[in-house]
Each structure stands twice: as C-alpha cells, then as structure tokens.
Amino acid sequence: MMMNLGFLRGLNINNMNLTSIAIDNKLNNPETKLEDLLIEEEIIQEFRNSNEKLMKFFNKEKIKELVNYIISEPIEDDQIKGHKFPFVASEILNCEEKNIYNYFLFTESELEKEQEKENEHINLNSSHEMKDVLDDKVIANDENENNDEDNNEKENKENEKKEVTEEKKEEKKEENKENEKTEEKKEENKENEKNEEDKKE
C-alpha cells in the first residue's frame, strides 16, 4: 500500500530544527525573558519533552507570569499578547510537568526541601552507580590476576615438562654412549681373543 507523502514537501525541516536551537540559545542567555521563549513555535513541544534547561528557567515568578497571561485581559488589542501568549501559557500548564505543579502545591521553603531531597536522591544514586563501577573494576582486576596466575602456573608446568624432557633426552644420549662403548669393548675383546688364538696356532 503506497502512502501519499506529498504533504511533507511543504514542511521546512531545517526551520523546525533551528527553532529548537533558537530556544537553546535563548536559555543560555541570562537576559532572556519569558516572552522571548513564548514567541518560539517549538516551546510547547520542548516543554512536553521535559527540556532540562527549560525546566530550570521556569521558577515560581515565571509560573505566575504564565497564569497572568491566562487570567488577565490585554491592555491593547495585541494578537501576540492577547491570543498567542495565553494559549501557549495554558498549553504549558497542561503539560502535566511535576516541577510546574509543585509551584502550586508547595511553599518556597517546602520547595527547597523537596529540591534537597531530590538532590540527595540523585547523589545517592550516583554513589551507588560509582560503587557498582568500582566493584566491577575490582572484580575485573581479580579476574585478570587469577588469569595471570593461571597463565603463570601453566607456563611453569610447560617449562617443567620441557626440562624433564630435555633431561630424559640427555640421559638417553648418555645411555647410548655407554652402550656404544660397551659394544666397542666387546669387539675389542673379541679381536684380542682371535689374535691370541692365531698366535697359539
């Protein structure tokens, strides 16, 4: 079944990517205001994606500004402030983001405690992860040491076998030499006996 992808031709993919970059650049600028972000087309999607920098930007004061955009009548008949910003603000508040809801549920001091708990949890997880990494390294080192010991033991056994084999070879050579001497001695004795008999005759 063929799909009609003609509708994609009208989309400017490069502009879509650049919008996210524009948001990122604005978040890196300490002078960026809430309105500077609300004007961006990708702001709602970035919020739904739980953009970490974006989450940090929205403190309690920024949330108040969002609420004000929704409940306040614009002073002038401005399309952006009177329609776009209230719509974007309501969409952001409907993203079901825990950090945003916390501003409605907790006081400032309670939020600080929640943040401390979260940081402790992150640090604890980091400590556990670091411990796991170190344990893995220790296990790996132990395995390497055991492998080295096994390899050394094998090498020593091989060397011992070679030494025993060489000793046996040397013994065999000596034995052969002795046998050759014995044979030579026998031949010599036979020759002497023969000579003695010839003299007697």
ABEGO torsion letter per residue (X at the ends): XBBBAAAAAABBAAAAAAAAAAAAAAAABAABBAAAAAABAAAAAAAAAGBAAAAAABBAAAAAAAAAAAABBBABBBAAAAAAAAAAAAAAAAAGBAAAAAAAABBAAAAAAAAAAAAAAAAAAAAAAAAAAAAAAAAAAAAAAAAAAAAAAAAAAAAAAAAAAAAAAAAAAAAAAAAAAAAAAAAAAAAAAAAAAAAAX
